[in-house]
Amino acid sequence: MTRRGWALAGAAAVLCACASQPDQGLCNGIIDVPRSAGHMEGAAWVLGEWNGTGLVHYPAFASLRIAHGLGRIPTDVRVFASFSPTGGVFAQQIGNVVEIVPSCGATSEFTAESVLLRNAAAQEFWVRIIVE
């Protein structure tokens, strides 16, 4: 085999080893967050305050079903996370910390009543969530 052949074979092996597997816990053990945990602010449903009150625990590898109660399918979901249950410093989250799950099997999880969020990271957070 030529050097190029070995390089391509090595690259293929790396790609195969790094391919992500389906998240087996995605739709199991879902934590339900009731609509009463948050409140409406104009056209948005908000959970948690910037001062750290009302934050929800967002465990590593957990799925949260957020009952927002907008009465319509949301156009935006934003999650701000802190490492502390009392807040302090927040950072808007993207990537595998906040995965929006459109469905679990045949069940729609992005609806006019609720959205399903998955923390696929190995870190727990306390979060403020805004659903618009």
C-alpha positions, 0 to 999 in steps of 0.5 A: 500500500502506498503512503497515500493509501495508508493515510486514507485508511488511517483517516477512515479508521479515525472517522469510524472510531469517532462517529457518534452513537445514538444517545440511548438515554435521550427519551428515558427518564425525562424530567418534567418541568411544569409550566408553573415553574416559570412565568410569562414575560410578554410573549415569552415563557421564562424559567429562573431569574438573573439573580439566581432564584427559580433556576432548574437543575439540569443534570449531566446526560438528562432530558428536560420536558419544559411545559411552556404553555405558550399555546403555540410552537415556539420560535426560539429557545434559549438556555443560560447556564450556571455552575452554581444553584444560586446563579452568579455567572451565566453563559448562553448554551449551545451545542451538546449542552442544549440539544432540542429534541424534536421527537422521541419515536412517534411522539412529538416533543416540540409542541405548542405545550412543551419542548424537550431539551437534552444535556448531552454534556458530562456536566451538571448546570442550573439553568434559566430558560426562555421560550419564545 
